[in-house]
Amino acid sequence: MGAGAGDRPVRVAVIGVGSLGQHHARIFASLPEARLAAVVDRNPARASEVGARHGVPALSDHADLPRDIEAVSVAVPTSAHAPVVVDCLRRGWAVLVEKPMAATLAEAGRMARAAESAGRPLLVGHTERFNPVVRAARSRARDPRFIEAHRLGVFTARSTDVDVVLDLMIHDLDVVLSLVPSGVASIDSVGVHALTEKVDIANARIRFENGCVANLTASRISTDRVRKLRIFERDSYVSIDYARQEGLAYTLKRVTGQRPEIAREVLAVESEEPLVAELRSFARRVRGEDAPGVTAEEGLRALETALRVVEQIAADGGPRAHS
């Protein structure tokens, strides 16, 4: 399908319509770029409820989807990503899979190879990349030297089947990896099991080969909800609030013969639900347009980095150099 595909809506299905997938269905049903054709969930009652909400067929198995489907978004549990995604790609459908890309690197690699063999797009749902304040900050990031991220949430029973690194920190890992054009030299991390059998609070200090250092903290047992990222460079500093979609830039202005001055600027941000931007971009990509998306390769890199943090914490429960 080429760039001349026009503005014809893409026929898309959502596989897994739980707490997150239901929002995929809601958004696809409202986008002019897409036509929600069906929803799928292993829980028939759940599938029927969401299907009825949008007036589309509800199925319990993606194998029963009609052949004229062009694309699917996959929001099933992470452990089921690989078999579902690989099968959908083999059927010729473009796929957007929620983060983390897979439960293991081997599974993620199998998914990426299946996409290459099928010649179909496989994108990963790292939604913060589509947050308008992240896009505004990226235009200011020239040569980050230190990055600090805090992602703190109040405790809920949701996602306690995975630890906080794969649940929350991976958002910031992906953003940081996209900001720093360098390989990871070392990781030093620590994590604590506080209220569940999984790690509930974690910190990772990542040193890149170009000298940049990123310090990331993620917690799901905080009393407050915090989603912030700060980027420090020579003569400049950018601070963003993911949730509020607000950002500030401070720049040191040097004029010969005068005292340096600090200029403060509010980042120009047009507020938008990041998931809407992501799904719209996915539909346009399927249609053959040049639209942004987190590639399978990028999803693999984020997963690999997250698993290095997880493995280090599991190995000794404390900080240790890991190269």
Number of C-alpha atoms within 10 A of each C-alpha: 9 9 11 9 13 11 12 12 17 23 19 26 30 27 29 26 26 17 10 12 22 21 16 24 27 17 18 26 20 13 16 14 20 25 19 27 26 25 33 29 23 15 14 13 13 20 24 19 15 24 22 13 12 17 14 17 17 23 22 19 16 20 13 9 18 11 10 11 19 20 28 26 30 27 25 21 16 19 14 14 22 23 12 19 29 22 15 24 24 15 15 18 26 27 26 27 26 22 25 26 31 25 19 16 15 12 19 25 17 16 25 25 14 20 24 14 11 18 14 19 21 29 26 25 25 27 21 19 23 22 23 21 27 21 13 18 23 16 9 16 16 12 15 23 17 18 23 18 25 21 22 22 17 12 16 9 8 9 13 17 13 16 23 27 29 23 20 25 25 23 22 26 24 23 19 22 18 15 18 21 14 14 11 18 15 16 22 20 24 21 27 20 14 12 13 12 12 16 24 24 24 23 22 25 20 25 21 19 14 15 14 20 21 24 20 22 22 27 27 26 17 15 11 11 16 19 18 20 22 21 24 18 17 12 11 19 20 23 22 22 17 19 13 12 22 21 22 17 18 16 17 14 13 12 9 6 6 8 9 12 11 13 11 14 12 12 18 14 16 11 12 13 12 20 19 20 17 24 23 19 19 31 27 23 20 27 24 15 18 11 14 16 22 20 17 23 15 18 25 24 18 26 25 15 19 21 18 18 26 22 14 21 22 14 10 11 16 13 18 15 10 14 10
